[in-house]
Amino acid sequence: SLVGVGFAKREGIKHRISVWRASSLTEKAVSLREEGKWGEAFETSLAAWQLDQGNITIFRELYGAAKAVGSPQILSLSSVLFAHPESTLTEKVEVIRL
């Protein structure tokens, strides 16, 4: 139906905007990290991850910032990293050692 097509297009546009915004936030988080502003980098990375869950690049930034600030969420984040299909063997070993 025409309504279904319109809804699908709207959802597709919404998704693309979320991915674009997540990318922009990730770039900001990287800049904050490079400035040594780990707390802000963590918050910005978390916002990016919420917009584009599943993106390993964003998650790696989030995980690194969480470790740097000693976030109490590091254990739950570690389990996500370990289970992520794009995580590397090195990352999995790091999680095990945590």
C-alpha positions as CSV (number, residue, x, y, z in Angstrom):
1,S,0.0,0.0,0.0
2,L,1.0,3.6,-0.5
3,V,1.0,4.2,3.3
4,G,3.5,1.3,3.8
5,V,5.8,2.6,1.1
6,G,5.8,6.1,2.7
7,F,6.5,4.7,6.2
8,A,9.4,2.6,4.8
9,K,10.9,5.6,3.1
10,R,10.5,7.7,6.3
11,E,12.3,5.0,8.3
12,G,15.1,4.8,5.8
13,I,15.6,8.5,5.9
14,K,15.5,8.5,9.7
15,H,18.1,5.7,9.8
16,R,20.5,7.6,7.4
17,I,20.2,10.7,9.5
18,S,21.0,8.8,12.7
19,V,24.0,7.2,11.1
20,W,25.2,10.6,9.9
21,R,24.8,12.1,13.3
22,A,26.5,9.2,15.0
23,S,29.5,9.7,12.6
24,S,29.6,13.4,13.5
25,L,29.5,12.6,17.2
26,T,32.3,10.0,16.8
27,E,34.5,12.6,15.1
28,K,33.9,14.9,18.0
29,A,34.7,12.2,20.5
30,V,38.0,11.5,18.8
31,S,38.9,15.2,19.0
32,L,37.9,15.3,22.7
33,R,40.0,12.2,23.3
34,E,43.0,13.7,21.6
35,E,42.6,16.8,23.8
36,G,42.6,14.5,26.9
37,K,39.0,15.2,27.7
38,W,38.1,11.6,28.4
39,G,34.9,12.2,30.3
40,E,33.4,14.2,27.5
41,A,34.8,11.7,24.9
42,F,33.0,9.0,26.8
43,E,29.6,10.8,26.9
44,T,29.9,11.8,23.2
45,S,30.8,8.2,22.2
46,L,27.9,6.9,24.2
47,A,25.5,9.2,22.3
48,A,27.0,8.1,19.0
49,W,26.6,4.4,19.9
50,Q,23.0,4.9,20.9
51,L,22.3,6.3,17.4
52,D,24.2,3.6,15.5
53,Q,24.4,0.5,17.7
54,G,26.4,-2.2,16.0
55,N,29.0,0.1,14.5
56,I,32.3,-1.3,15.8
57,T,34.3,1.9,15.1
58,I,32.0,3.9,17.4
59,F,32.0,1.1,20.0
60,R,35.8,0.9,20.1
61,E,35.9,4.7,20.8
62,L,33.3,4.2,23.5
63,Y,35.2,1.3,25.1
64,G,38.5,3.1,25.1
65,A,37.0,6.2,26.7
66,A,35.2,4.1,29.3
67,K,38.4,2.4,30.2
68,A,40.2,5.7,30.5
69,V,37.7,7.2,32.9
70,G,37.3,4.0,34.9
71,S,33.6,3.8,34.1
72,P,31.6,1.4,36.1
73,Q,30.0,0.3,32.8
74,I,33.3,-1.2,31.6
75,L,32.2,-4.8,32.4
76,S,29.0,-4.6,30.5
77,L,30.8,-2.9,27.6
78,S,33.5,-5.6,27.7
79,S,30.9,-8.3,27.1
80,V,29.5,-6.3,24.2
81,L,32.9,-6.0,22.7
82,F,33.7,-9.7,23.2
83,A,30.5,-10.7,21.5
84,H,30.6,-8.3,18.7
85,P,31.1,-10.1,15.3
86,E,33.7,-7.6,14.2
87,S,35.8,-7.6,17.3
88,T,39.4,-8.9,16.9
89,L,41.1,-11.7,18.7
90,T,43.3,-9.1,20.3
91,E,40.3,-7.3,21.7
92,K,38.8,-10.5,23.0
93,V,42.0,-11.3,24.8
94,E,42.0,-7.8,26.3
95,V,38.5,-8.3,27.5
96,I,39.4,-11.7,29.1
97,R,42.3,-10.0,30.9
98,L,40.1,-7.2,32.3
